[in-house]
Amino acid sequence: MRKAIRLAVRLGTDAAFKDLIIERVTLTDADLASDGALEDWLMPNLGTAHHVSGTCKMGPDLDRMAVVSQYGRVHGFEGLRGADASIMPDCMRANTNATTIMIGERMADFIKEGR
C-alpha cells in the first residue's frame, strides 16, 4: 500500500496531470516523510468499498470527463463500447447489479439496432 500511494503521488506530479490536479488534499509531505509516518496516515484512512461505478462516465463529446456516448460508444475509438457499471455518470446509492444488467441489455439492443 505504501508503494501504491508513493506511486500515485509521483504520478500526480507528472506534467501530464498539471491541468487536472491542483493540489494534494489530505496526504501531506510530512505523511510521506517516512514509512512510519505513512503507516500512521494509512491506518485511520484505509477502508473498503463496494459497488464501484462511474469510472468511465457516459456523456456527450463536449463533456471532457465523459468516456462513452449514450450508446456506450467510447469517444475517440471506432468499434469500442463500454457496457458495465463504469459508464454510470454518478455513483448509485443502491446495489448496482440490476442496473448493470439493464445497461448490458440496453447496449445489446443498441448494437442490434445499429446505433
N, C-alpha and C positions, 0 to 999 in steps of 0.2 A: 504494500500500500504506500509506503514511503517513496519507493521508486516511481510509482504511478503519479503521485502528487508532484514530485520534483520534475517529472517529465512534462506534466500538464502545465506547470508554472513556466518551464523553459519554452514550451511551445507557445504559450501565451505571450511571450516577449518577442516572438519572431515577427519580422517585418510584415509577413503575410496577414497578420491579425491586427495591425496597427489601427485600422479603421473600424474594427469591431470591438476591441477590448479597450476600455477607457482606464480601468484600474482594477486591481485585485481587491475584493471586498472584505472577506473575512480572514483570510490567511495572511499573516503579517511576515515581514522579513525576520522578526525575532522568532516566529514559529518555525521558520525554515533554517535557523542558525545551526541546529544540530539535530541528530536523530532523536535524542531525548526530548528536545523542545517540540519536535514534530509529533512525536508519540503523545506528548501531553496535550497537543491540539487535537490529534486524531481521536483519542478515547471519548471525549464528550461529543464529538462531531460525526462519528460513524453511525450508520443506520442502514436499514434495508428498505427497499421499495418494491412495489409490485405493480403490475399493470402499467408499465411504462408505455407511453404513447406520445405521438406528436413530434417525433424527431425529424420527420420529412414532410412537413405540413402541406396540406392541399391549399391551393390558392392561385390567383391569376398570375400571369407572367410579370405584371407590374409590381407584385409583392416580392421584394428581394429575398425574403425569408421563405417563400413558398418553393417547394421542390417538385410537386406534381400538380397537374391540372385537375379540374373537377372530374375528368375521366380517368385519372390515375396515370396519365402520361407524364413521364419525367421531363421537366423543362430542359431543353437543350440536347435531348437524345432522341434518336429515331428508334422506335420499336421497343422501348423500355417502359415498363409500368410499375407502379407501386400499388399494392392491394392488401395492406395489412394495417395494424393499429398505428403504425408510424405516420400515416397520412392524416390522422385526425388533427385538425388545426389547434385544438385545445385538449388538455388532459380531462378525461371524464371523471366524474365523481361517483362512478359505479363500476361494476365488473365490466371489462372490455370484451369479454368473449362473444356475446351475442352481437354487439356492434361490429366486431371484427369479421364475424361470419357474414353479416349483412354487407359489409364493404366488399368482401370477396365475391359474393353473389352478384352484387350490383356491377362490379368491374367485369365479371364474366359476361353479364348482359351487354355492357358497352362494347366488349370485344366482339361478341356475336353480331351486334348491330353495326359494326364497322366504325364506331366512334373513336 
